[in-house]
Amino acid sequence: MEGDADQKKLIEAALFMSPNALSVNEISAATGIASPGTIERLVRELITEYNVRDTSLRIMEISGKYMFSLKDEYISRVNSLASGPDITRPALRILAYISKNENVLQSELVKYFGSATYDYIKELSEKEFVESRKFKRSKRISTTPKFKEYFGV
C-alpha cells in the first residue's frame, strides 16, 4: 500500500491534470485510492499546504469538487494566457444573460436567442454552470454556486 505522501502526490497530479473540478469519487477513480475519507483528509492537507506555501497556486473547493486555481493576486497579471472555460461563444452569451436575469424562463431565452438555446442550456448544465427547475410549461434557469465561484461573481 502506498504511503500518505505518495497518495497525496497522486491526488495532486490528478487535480493538476484535470481541466475540471473533481469530486472525491472522481479522484478515487483516477488515482485508485479507495477510501473517500483518506482522499478528503489528503485533499484538506494539500489545501492547507498550498495556502501556507509561498506559491501562486491554490486548491479550491467548488460545490464539493476540487481543482487547482491561481491565487487572486496573480490572476489579473496572467489571465491573458488562459484559454478560459471550454464554453462555446453562443452558450457564453446565454450564460451572461442568465446571470443578469436570474430565474429566467427557458421559453424567454428561446424567444430571445432562438431554438438552438436548448443545446446551449444543455451544454451549460453539463458544465454545472446553470440549473433548471420545472415551472408551469417551461423551466426556470438560474446560475449555480459553481458559476459564481468559477467566474468570481
DRENPAGU-977768 format. One record per residue (C-alpha): residue in one letter; z, x negated, y negated. Coordinates in steps of 0.25 Angstrom, whole numbers. Last residue first. Layout:
<pts>
 code     z     x     y
    A     Z     X     Y
...
</pts>
This chain:
<pts>
 code     z     x     y
    V   -36    77  -148
    G   -37    63  -141
    F   -50    65  -134
    Y   -44    63  -120
    E   -31    69  -123
    K   -36    81  -129
    F   -47    83  -118
    K   -37    80  -107
    P   -28    91  -113
    T   -39   101  -111
    T   -49   107  -120
    S   -51   122  -120
    I   -62   132  -115
    R   -59   147  -114
    K   -67   153  -103
    S   -76   165  -104
    R   -76   180   -98
    K   -62   182  -102
    F   -55   168  -104
    K   -55   159   -92
    R   -49   146   -95
    S   -57   133   -98
    E   -53   118   -98
    V   -59   107  -106
    F   -58    92  -106
    E   -56    91   -91
    K   -68    83   -88
    E   -73    94   -79
    S   -70   104   -89
    L   -78    97   -99
    E   -90    96   -90
    K   -88   111   -86
    I   -88   114  -101
    Y  -101   107  -103
    D  -107   114   -91
    Y  -103   128   -97
    T  -108   124  -111
    A  -122   122  -106
    S  -123   137  -109
    G  -124   135  -124
    F  -115   127  -134
    Y  -110   138  -144
    K  -111   151  -135
    V  -107   143  -123
    L   -95   138  -130
    E   -91   152  -134
    S   -92   157  -120
    Q   -83   145  -116
    L   -72   151  -125
    V   -65   141  -134
    N   -51   138  -130
    E   -50   126  -140
    N   -61   127  -151
    K   -61   112  -156
    S   -59   106  -143
    I   -69   116  -137
    Y   -80   112  -147
    A   -77    97  -144
    L   -79   100  -129
    I   -92   107  -132
    R   -97    95  -139
    L   -92    86  -129
    A   -99    94  -118
    P  -112    93  -126
    R  -111    78  -127
    T  -108    76  -112
    I   -94    71  -108
    D   -91    58  -102
    P   -79    55  -111
    G   -82    44  -121
    S   -91    32  -119
    A   -80    23  -126
    L   -85    11  -133
    S   -84    18  -147
    N   -69    21  -143
    V   -65     6  -145
    R   -57     6  -158
    S   -54    21  -158
    I   -47    20  -144
    Y   -39     8  -146
    E   -27    14  -154
    D   -27    26  -144
    K   -24    18  -131
    L   -37    17  -123
    S   -38    26  -111
    F   -36    25   -96
    M   -34    38   -88
    Y   -24    47   -81
    K   -24    61   -77
    G   -13    72   -79
    S   -19    78   -91
    I   -23    65   -97
    E   -14    53   -94
    M   -18    41  -101
    I   -18    26   -97
    R   -18    16  -108
    L   -27     5  -113
    S   -27    -3  -126
    T   -17   -13  -120
    D    -4   -19  -124
    R     3   -13  -112
    V    14    -3  -113
    N     6    10  -113
    Y    -3     3  -102
    E     9     0   -93
    T    15    14   -95
    I     2    21   -91
    L     1    12   -79
    E    15    16   -75
    R    12    30   -76
    V     0    28   -68
    L     8    21   -57
    R    18    33   -57
    E     7    43   -56
    I     0    36   -45
    T    12    34   -37
    G    16    49   -38
    P     2    53   -34
    S     3    45   -21
    A   -10    42   -14
    I   -15    29   -21
    G   -29    29   -16
    T   -34    24   -30
    A   -45    34   -34
    A   -39    46   -26
    S   -25    43   -31
    I   -30    41   -46
    E   -38    55   -44
    N   -25    61   -39
    V   -17    56   -51
    S   -27    61   -60
    L   -38    52   -67
    A   -43    52   -81
    N   -58    50   -81
    P   -67    37   -82
    S   -59    31   -71
    M   -60    16   -69
    F   -47    13   -77
    L   -39    24   -71
    A   -43    20   -57
    A   -40     5   -60
    E   -26     8   -66
    I   -23    16   -53
    L   -27     4   -45
    K   -19    -5   -54
    K    -7     4   -52
    Q    -9     5   -37
    D    -9   -11   -36
    A     3   -12   -45
    D    10    -1   -37
    G     8    -8   -23
    E    -3    -5   -14
    M     0     0     0
</pts>
